[in-house]
Amino acid sequence: MKVYFTYIGVDNKTFFELEVSSSLTVSELMEFKEVQNVTKNINHDIVIAVNSELLDGNFKPLPHKYRLREGERVEILRPLTQDPKERRLKKI
């Protein structure tokens, strides 16, 4: 099955498609060589989401329990550099 991986950093953007087995968890995906090449250069805490939904153990399971389905997108989120409310106020 196909799944997607993405990370949009300050300087670079990464997006690629992976062909994986149907019983793969998000934690197992994070151990792939392609993903490791991206995550080794990240200098902030790694926060993982699937299709923009945070894997925090409250509403969605933790990464080691979440089994991927066909077409899902695994994302590494980075902290905001600016508060969105302040940014909107500066635009006005």
N, C-alpha and C positions, 0 to 999 in steps of 0.2 A: 504494500500500500504506500501511497505517497503522503508525506507530511512535509511541512515547511518550517524553516528556522529563520528568525530574523533578529537583528540587533541594530538599532540606529543610535550610534554614538554621536559625540559632538563633531568629530572629524570624519568619520567614515560610516558607511551604511553596508550592512551585510544581509543578504537574503539568498537562501538557496533551498533547493528541493532535495529531499532524501527518500530513497526507497527503503522501507523498513518492514520488519515482520509485524503481524497484526496484534501481537501481545506485548508490544514494547511499552514501557513506562517512560515518563518524562525524564526521570533520573538516569535511566539507561541511555536515553538519547543524548543527555548531556555528557556522556562518556565517549561519544563518537569523536574521532580524530578531527573532523572538520569543525565540530562545535568547540572542542578543546582549543583549537587554534584561535578562535575568536575570544573565548573566555579568559585565556591567559593574559591578554592585554587589557582587561577591564580593571580599573583601579577603584571601583566602588562595590558595595554589597550587591550580590547577584539576586535579583528578584525575578521570579519566573511567572509568566502568565501563558494561558492557552486561549487563543482567539480573544485577547484583551480582557480575560477574566483571571484575576489573581489566584494562584494556587497557594492559599494561606492556611488551609485546614479548617476554615470556618464554613464558607459557602461551597468551596471546591476542595477536593482532597489535596493533600500534600503531594509534591512531585513524585515521591517514591511509590505512591498508591494510584496515581492517575494513569490509566491506560489510554493511549492515543487511539483515535479513530481516523479513518480515511479523510484526508484533506485538511486536517487541523493545523493551525499555525502556532508554533512555540515561540514565545517572545522573551527576550531579556529586557527588563525595564530599567531605565536609569533615573536617578533623582532629577526633579525639576530644578532648573537653574534660576528660574524666576517665578514668582507667584502670579498665576493667571489673572487674578483680580487687579493686582498692581499694573500688570501689562496692559490690560484693557483701559485702566484709568489714564495711563500715559498716552494712549492712542487718541483720547478725546481732546 
